[in-house]
Amino acid sequence: MAVTIQHLNSDATFLFTFEPRSYRHVQPGPSRSPKLFRILLDPWITGPAKFIHPKIAKATHRQPPCILSLLELPEPDLVIISHNSSKHCNEATLRQLPAIGTKTIILSTPASDSKIKSWKNFEKGKVKILPRWEPSKPGDPKGPNILRYTVPSIPPGEPGEVTVAFIPQKHDLSGLHYAIAITYRPPSPPLYHLPLPQRLRIKSQTSLISPVTTTSSQHQQHPIPQADDRPISILYVPHGISYSTIHSYATNHLISEAALPLTVLLHPFNVHHQAPFWHKTRDIVPSGIEIAIKLAAKTWIGAHDGDLVHRGLIKKPFTRKRQQAKSCYTEDDVTQLLSDTANGSNTTTTTVLVLESGEKTTLHSSTTTVGKAGTTTIAENNRAIHDEQEQQQQIENQNNTADGESEGQNQKGTSKEEEGQQTKDVSLTKPGSPDSGKGQGQATAQADMLMGSSLEKCNWRSNLELFLEKGGD
């Protein structure tokens, strides 16, 4: 399972593509492959972002977005609008979405919901309000105040689920400090029974520990185990937020969903967080570092740090505000601050990334290696996926052919090799022999090595325990 994050502009527009584990080997054909789930966040592709009126203040991208229209993208399942500002809720861009007859649902915060509905562009039921996050009360069957969407599975597998939460900061008159929280739990795979490969079938028949005579119906059935995929969690904080605001969400929802450590933190490196000119310049990076450490974030991606061109009557205050901020933090600065602040308590290393317009990165649930890919078009991405599927199919066909060719050779040599192999293995495992202690020592060393790797993968649990003991302080 993986999530691909692509930065569509240089500011706060991201496309998330959640891809569950592929089971093409279970049943060939595209109809048996799990479907992708796509979320588009704060789309701003076309036109300027204005404040009250374009003559008063407007902003445009200095670096153009990687696409010209939302129609170049695959159809998203969800479009999330986090704020009513035209940098997040851009009318010209949102009007590019089909108004009727599509599966796309627009989720908007209360302030932006009234703004979108005032356009009278989308059909009824297409735009839904993101409710304010509230934890579930004891005995309440409804659960927490959060939106849930089902991810279809391959029958008879269990469906997955996507949750979206809107977490505003209390006593915030500006309405800028909030978080959009997303979790993705993939659908479970179907447990089909497949024929056991010939090379494994021969080993099972010539077992030296406890030889068992098997029938054809027994050795031709082998269940595929269910994949152990941890849910993906994403936290989008475009203007900074205190950790105390999201503490209840982390302790109630993320832990219950087994979505810790946090997969991705989208948080700005910019000091002044692009707030209105009347707001005092403020350093919000320390609050982001606190969130990354306490939630053991695997990846921190810079968001809402776009270099914009400001025009209008109040251009000077915006320019003066940028000059006061001097410069943003760099990737190395944030990495060093994370290391210094953690002081050895953070067992999970956070990878810090800055994605330019068009760049993307893919995060796998089973690995911690993170990198970013270069700028590519949507058509190139689709061709790459198609080529990868064809290459995988060719490899599977070659493996099946090789198994069939080696079947006759294995059966001829089995009877002769079996007698010698039995004598050799019995002598190696004979009690009291000099080599028996060596074999046991090697097995013990191998077990210790595997146990060490398992504990290394679970180091984030110690951070979670520390997180619960501190209680978000």
PANU-798686 format. One record per atom (N, C-alpha, C): x negated, z, y negated. Coordinates in steps of 0.1 Angstrom, whole numbers, plus 5000, padded with zeros to 4 digits. Each point is the difference from the previous one (the first is absolute). Last residue first. Example, Ala and Ser with C-alpha at 12.3 -4.5 7.8 and 13.67 -1.06 7.14 Angstrom:
487250715022
499150004989
500850084989
499749995057
500950004988
499150004988
! end
This chain:
498552684823
499450064988
498849924996
503149955039
500049914989
499450054987
500050235043
501449994995
500149924987
496350165032
499950014985
501449994994
499649955047
499650144996
500050024985
500849575019
501250085001
499650154996
496549684999
501149964990
501250095001
496550045032
499650054987
501049984990
500849815041
500250145001
499550074987
499349545004
501550034998
500250155001
495749845007
500349994986
501550034998
498449985043
499550124994
500350004985
501249635026
500950115002
499550134993
497549585001
501050014989
500950125002
496849855033
499550104990
501050024988
500049725043
501150104996
499550104990
497249665019
501149924995
501150104995
496250185020
499649944988
501249924994
500450195042
500050114990
499749944986
499649725038
501450034997
500150104989
495749885015
500749894992
501450034997
497750315027
499550004987
500649894991
501050015046
500650114993
499650014986
497949695027
501349964997
500850104993
495750115014
499949894990
501449964996
499550305036
499750064987
500049904989
500549835043
501250084996
499850064987
496349805019
500949904996
501350064995
496850285019
499549954987
501049904995
500850155043
500250114990
499649964986
499149715036
501450004998
500450114989
495549975015
500449884992
501550004996
498450345029
499550024986
500349884991
501149975046
500950104993
499550024986
497349735027
501349934997
501050104993
495950175014
499849914989
501349934997
499950295037
500050074987
499849914988
499949815043
501450054997
500050084987
496149825022
500649914990
501350054996
497450215035
499450024987
500749924989
502850195042
498949904998
499450024986
503750275017
498750045003
498949904998
504949825009
499750144995
498650045004
501549484992
499950105011
499650144994
500749554978
500950124997
499950115011
497549595002
499850054986
500850124998
500449785042
498750074998
499750054986
503949755008
500150135007
498750074999
500249574983
500750094991
500150145007
498049645024
499250034988
500750114992
502349825038
498850085004
499250054988
503649714991
500550135005
498950095004
499049554988
500450084988
500550145004
499049685034
498850054994
500350094988
503649805022
499450095009
498750064993
502549674976
500850135001
499250105009
498749544992
499550094990
500750145002
501349645028
498650035002
499550114991
504549844996
499850065013
498550045003
501349764960
500450145000
499750075013
499249524986
498950104999
500550145002
503249644999
498949975011
499050115000
503450014967
500550045013
499049975011
498949884955
500150155002
500550045013
500049544988
498650055002
500050155002
504149794990
499549965013
498750065003
501850074957
500850075010
499549975014
498549814956
499250105007
500750075011
502249664973
498849945007
499250115008
503850144974
500449925011
498849945008
499250244960
500550095010
500449925013
498949764961
498850065006
500350105011
503549804975
499449905008
498750065007
502350274969
500849985012
499449905009
497950074959
499850125009
500949985012
500349674967
498750005006
499850115010
503950004973
500149895011
498749995007
500150304964
500850055011
500149905011
497949874960
499250105007
500850055012
502249714971
499049935008
499250095008
503150194970
500749935012
499049935009
498550184959
500350115009
500649945013
499349714964
498750045006
500250115011
503749864974
499649895009
498750045008
501550294965
500950005012
499749905010
497650004960
499650125008
500950015012
501049664968
498749975008
499650125009
503750064971
500349905010
498849975009
499450274962
500850085010
500349905012
497949814962
499150095008
500750085011
502549734971
499249925009
499150085008
502550214966
500949965011
499249925011
497750134960
500350115009
500849965012
499249684967
498850035008
500250115009
503449914969
500049905011
498850015009
500450284962
501050045010
500049905012
495550064972
501349974997
500950035011
495350264986
500649895008
501449974995
495150314988
501349944995
500449885009
496950375023
500049934988
501449954996
499350465029
499849855001
500049944987
498650525016
501049914993
499649865002
499550505029
499349904992
501149914993
499250475035
500849944990
499149904993
500550345047
499149904992
500949924991
501450345033
499850054987
499149904991
503749955046
498650004995
500050064986
504049935025
499150055010
498650014996
503749824973
500350145003
499050065010
498949614964
500550015013
500250155003
499749664954
499750135006
500750015013
498449604962
500850045012
499550135006
499949714949
499350085010
501050035011
499249634954
500850085009
499150085010
500349684950
499350065010
500950095009
501449774959
500049915012
499250065012
499050204953
501249925002
499849905011
497050435004
500349914989
501249925003
498550505018
500449865004
500349924987
497150465015
500649944989
500349855004
498950515028
500049864998
500749964987
497950435034
500549974986
499849854998
500450385043
499449884996
500749954987
499350505025
500949914993
499349884995
499350385042
499349924989
501049914994
500850485026
500349855001
499449944988
499850475006
499449945012
500249855001
499850394960
500749885004
499349935011
498250394979
501350045007
500849885004
495650004977
499950025014
501350045006
499649904953
499050115003
500150045015
502849704967
500350055014
499150115004
499249784959
501150094999
500450065014
496549674995
499650134993
501250105000
500749565019
499050085008
499650134993
502949714977
500750055013
499050085008
498349794962
500950114996
500750065012
497449615006
499150114997
500950134997
502249595005
499550045013
499150134998
501749794962
501150075007
499450055014
497149744974
500350124993
501050095007
498949565016
499050105003
500250134993
502949644991
500250045014
499050115003
501149994949
499649905010
500350055014
502450144951
499150045010
499749885009
501249894950
500650055012
499050065009
499449974946
500049925012
500750075011
500550104950
498749955002
499949915013
503650254974
499850025014
498649965005
501549934956
499850145002
499750035014
501149564988
498750034995
499750155002
504349845010
499149955010
498550044996
503450104969
500150095012
499149955011
500449744961
499250124997
500150105012
502549605003
498549975000
499250134998
504750024997
499649985014
498549985001
501850054956
500050125008
499649985014
500449614973
498850084997
500150145008
503649675002
498849975008
498950094998
504849964983
499350125004
498949975009
502749654984
499850084988
499250135003
499349585033
501150064993
499650094989
497549875050
500349944987
501250074994
496050045043
501150064992
500249924987
497849945053
499949954986
501250054992
497650225047
501049934994
499749954986
498050195049
499549974987
501049904993
501150375041
499849864996
499549994986
501150365034
498950014992
499749864993
503250185036
500550014986
498850014990
498550125048
501249934997
500450034985
495950055043
500350014986
501349924997
498850245047
499949874994
500550024985
498250305045
500550014987
499849874993
500250225054
499649894990
500750034987
500450325036
499049915006
499449904990
502150514991
500349864999
498849925006
501650504999
499049935008
500149855000
502450354975
500749925009
499149925009
498350294966
500950085007
500849925011
496849774972
499450105008
501050085009
501549674968
499249945011
499450105009
502350164962
500949945009
499349945012
497450164964
500650115007
501049955011
498049684972
499050065009
500650115008
502649824965
499949915012
499050055010
500350234960
501250035008
500149905012
496449944969
499950135008
501250035008
500049614970
499349995013
499850135008
502049914955
500950035011
499349985014
499250084943
499349965012
500950055012
501549864948
499950105010
499349955012
501749924944
499249955011
499750115010
504550004971
498650044999
499249955012
504549764980
499650105009
498550034999
502449664976
500250134994
499650115009
499849535012
499050044991
500150144994
501849875050
500349964986
499050064990
498149955049
501150074994
500349944987
496549905036
500949914993
501250064995
496250245021
501149965008
501049914993
495550204988
501250024991
501249955007
495749995022
500250134994
501350014993
499049695044
500049994985
500350144995
500149865046
498750064996
499950014985
504650005034
499149944990
498750074999
503049965046
499950094988
499049934990
502349995052
499949904989
500150084987
498850115054
500450064987
499749894990
500750025057
499549934988
500650084988
500350185045
499349885002
499449944988
500850535013
500649894992
499249875002
499950365041
499649994986
500749884992
503350155023
498750044994
498949985010
504849925008
499449904992
498850054992
503750185032
498649995005
499349894992
504450184991
499949865005
498649985006
501150424981
501049985011
499949865005
497150124965
499750075012
501049985011
500849814957
498849945007
499650075012
503750174975
500349875006
498749955007
500050454980
501349985007
500149865007
496150144974
500250105010
501349985008
498949704964
498950005010
500350105011
502949994963
500149875008
499050005011
499850354969
501150025009
500349875009
496549994967
499750105010
501250015010
499549734958
500149945013
499850095012
499650154954
501349925000
500249955014
496050234989
501150095003
501349935001
495949784987
500250025014
501250095003
499949704955
499450125006
500250015015
499549534973
501050105003
499350125006
499449444978
499550145003
501150105002
500649524993
499650074988
499550145002
501449695037
499449914989
499650074987
500750095054
500050094989
499549924988
501549965055
499849924989
500250094987
499150045057
500450074988
499649924988
500849955057
499549944988
500550084988
499350005059
500650064988
499349954988
501049895057
499249974988
500750064988
500050155055
500749944989
499149984988
498149995050
500450104990
500749934989
499549855053
499849964986
500550114990
499149885053
499950134993
499749974985
502449705043
498950014990
500250134992
501649925052
500549994986
498950034990
499149795050
500350124993
500549984986
500749685043
499250014988
500350124993
500549915055
500750024987
499050004989
500249755049
499150094993
500750024986
500549755053
500750064989
499150104993
498849765040
500349904991
500850054988
498750265040
498849974992
500349884990
503550165029
499450124993
498949954991
502349705029
500950044989
499450114992
497849835039
500049914989
500850044988
498150395031
500849885002
499949914988
496350375019
501049974990
500749885004
496750415020
500549875003
501249974991
495650334991
501549995002
500449865003
495350364995
500649875003
501450015003
496750314973
501250025009
500649865002
495650034981
500450155000
501250025010
498149564990
499250085009
500450155001
502649504989
499750134995
499250085010
501949534999
498750045006
499650144994
504049784985
500149995015
498750055007
500349974952
501050105005
500150005015
497349684979
499450134999
500950115005
501649564998
499050015010
499450145000
503049884966
500750015012
499050035012
498449904956
500550145002
500750035013
498749564990
498750085001
500450155001
503549684993
499550005013
498750085002
504050134965
499049905001
499350015014
505150164994
498650054998
499049895002
505249934982
499150005012
498650054996
504150194971
499349875002
499250015013
504350254971
499150015012
499449865002
502050264952
500249905011
499050035011
501950264957
499250035011
500349905011
500349974943
500850005013
499050025012
498950194950
499949885008
500950025012
500950234950
499350025013
500049885009
500150004944
500950015012
499150025013
498150194953
500349875007
501050025012
499550264951
499850035014
500449885009
498750134946
500449905009
499750055014
500750194945
499450015013
500649895009
499350144944
500549915010
499450045013
500950174944
499450035013
500649915011
499250054943
500849935010
499350025014
499850304951
499449945012
501149935008
499050194945
500850005012
499249945011
500150064944
499250075011
500950015012
501449824957
499049925005
499350055013
503650164967
500549935011
498949915007
500250324960
499649864999
500649925011
500550484998
500849934990
499749854999
499450395038
499249894995
500949924991
500950395030
499750034986
499149894994
499849975051
500950084993
499550024985
499049575033
499450134996
501050084991
501349635040
499750024986
499450144997
500849665043
499650144998
499650014985
502649675040
499650004986
499850144996
499949715050
500450124992
499549984985
500849735052
499649984986
500550124992
499149815055
500650094991
499449984986
500749745052
499350004987
500750104991
499749905057
500750044988
499050004988
501049795056
499250084991
500850034987
501949915053
499749944987
499150104992
499949955055
500650074989
499749954986
500149705048
499250104992
500950064989
501049655037
500750124998
499250114992
500149584979
500850085011
499250005013
497849974952
500249915011
500850085010
500550134948
499050005011
500449905010
501050134943
500449965014
498949995010
500750334957
499149895004
500449955014
502750294958
499749985014
499149885002
500650364958
500449875004
499449985014
501250414959
499549965013
500549865004
499450394955
500649875006
499249965012
500950514978
499149905001
500749885006
500550544992
500549894992
499049895000
500450345043
499549994986
500649884993
503150205039
498549994999
499649984985
504550065024
499649884993
498549984999
502450405018
499849895009
499549874994
499250534987
500649884994
499849895010
498350465004
501349975006
500749884994
496150184971
500350055014
501449985004
498049654965
500350145000
500350055014
496849584981
501350045006
500150155000
497349744961
499950035014
501350055006
499349644960
500450145002
499850035015
499149574961
499750075012
500450144999
502649604975
498850094998
499850085013
502149515003
500450134996
498750094998
500949464994
499250095007
500350144996
503349565000
499350104992
499150085010
501649465004
500450145003
499150104993
501849445003
499150104993
500550145003
502349645020
498649965002
499050104993
504950024999
499450065012
498649965002
503049674971
500350145002
499450055013
497649584976
501350045006
500250155002
496949804960
500050015015
501350045005
499249934952
499449895007
500150015015
501050284957
501149945008
499549875007
497850344969
499849865000
501149925007
499850484999
500549944987
499749854999
498450275037
501449965001
500649954987
495550155001
500249885008
501449965002
499050404976
499549884993
500249875008
501250425018
500949964990
499549884992
497150185032
501249955007
501049954989
495950234988
499949855002
501249945007
499950474993
499949944987
499949855002
500150275040
501350004992
499949934987
496849825038
500250134994
501250004992
499649645039
499550034987
500350144996
499949585041
500150154998
499450034987
502049555027
499350054989
500250144998
500249635043
500750114993
499150054989
500549525034
499250094991
500950104993
501349635031
499950135005
499350104991
503049564984
498750035006
500150155006
503549754973
499849945013
498650025006
500750034946
501050035011
499449945013
497449994959
501150104996
500950035012
494649855000
501449955002
501050114998
495350014974
500650045013
501449945001
497649974960
499549905009
500550035014
500750294963
501049895001
499549895009
497250374989
501050045010
501149895001
496549944968
499450005014
501150035010
501050034954
499749865003
499549985014
500950444983
501249925002
499749865004
497250465009
499949884992
501249915003
498150515008
501349935002
500149884991
496050235000
500450045014
501449935003
498049954958
498849985008
500350035015
503250074965
499949865004
498749975008
502650495000
499149924991
499849865006
502450365022
500849904992
499249934990
498550205050
500150044986
500849894993
498949975047
499750144998
500350054986
501549625039
499850004986
499950154996
499849675048
500050144993
499749994986
501849685044
499349994987
500250134993
500449815055
500350104989
499249964988
499849715036
501250085005
500550104989
497549504991
499850155003
501250065005
498149485004
501250084996
499750155003
495849684991
501050025011
501150094994
497449744963
499850115009
501049995012
500049724961
498849965008
499850115011
503450044966
500449915011
498949955008
499550274960
500350085012
500449915012
496849804961
501450045002
500150085013
495849854984
500749974988
501550045001
495250225021
501149915003
500749974987
496350295000
499549905010
501149915004
499550234950
500350035013
499649905010
497350044954
501349965005
500250055014
497250244960
499749925012
501349965007
500550224961
498849934997
499549915011
505250164990
498850015008
498949934995
503750204967
499949895010
498850035008
503750264962
498750005007
500149895011
502550204950
500149935013
498649995006
503150224955
498950015009
500349925012
502449944959
499550134998
498850035009
502449595002
499350014987
499450144998
502849915039
498649945001
499250014987
503550385012
500249864996
498649945000
500850425023
501149994991
500349864996
495950005025
500450144996
501149994989
498049645042
500350044986
500450144999
497249635033
500750135000
500250044986
499649475017
499450124995
500850125003
500049555033
500550054987
499250124995
500149915052
500349914990
500450074987
498750245039
499249885002
500249914988
501050505022
499949954987
499149885001
502650395035
499649864997
500049974985
500250445032
499949984986
499549854996
499950075051
500050114990
499849954986
501749845053
499449954988
500250114989
500049965057
500450074989
499349954987
501149865057
499349984987
500750074989
499349955058
500950064989
499250004987
500049715051
499350064989
501050064990
501049925054
500149944987
499250094990
499049925055
500750094990
499949934986
500249705045
499050074991
500750094990
502149695033
499750145005
499050074992
501449554991
501250085000
499850145005
496649654999
500150074988
501350094999
497149895046
501049934991
500250084988
498750205050
499449904991
501149944992
499650505020
500949885002
499549904990
497150355007
501150055008
501049895003
496149944973
499750005014
501150055008
500150014953
500249875004
499749985015
500550384965
500250015015
500249865005
497950294953
500549885006
500150015016
500450394959
499149955010
500749885007
501650074950
499950095012
499149935011
500149954945
499949925013
499950105011
501249974944
499850095011
500249915013
498849914946
500549945012
499750095012
500450014942
499650075012
500649935012
498649904946
500849955011
499550085012
499850094943
499449995013
501049955010
498950094944
500949925009
499249995013
498650204956
500650095010
500949935010
495949784972
500650134995
500650085011
498049544999
499050104998
500550134996
502649675034
499549984987
498950114998
501749965042
500549874996
499649974985
498150295045
500250024985
500449864994
500550205052
499549904992
500450034985
499650235053
500350034986
499449894991
501550115055
499249924991
500550024986
500250285049
500649974988
499049924991
500850125057
499249994988
500949984988
499550105059
500850004988
499150004988
! end
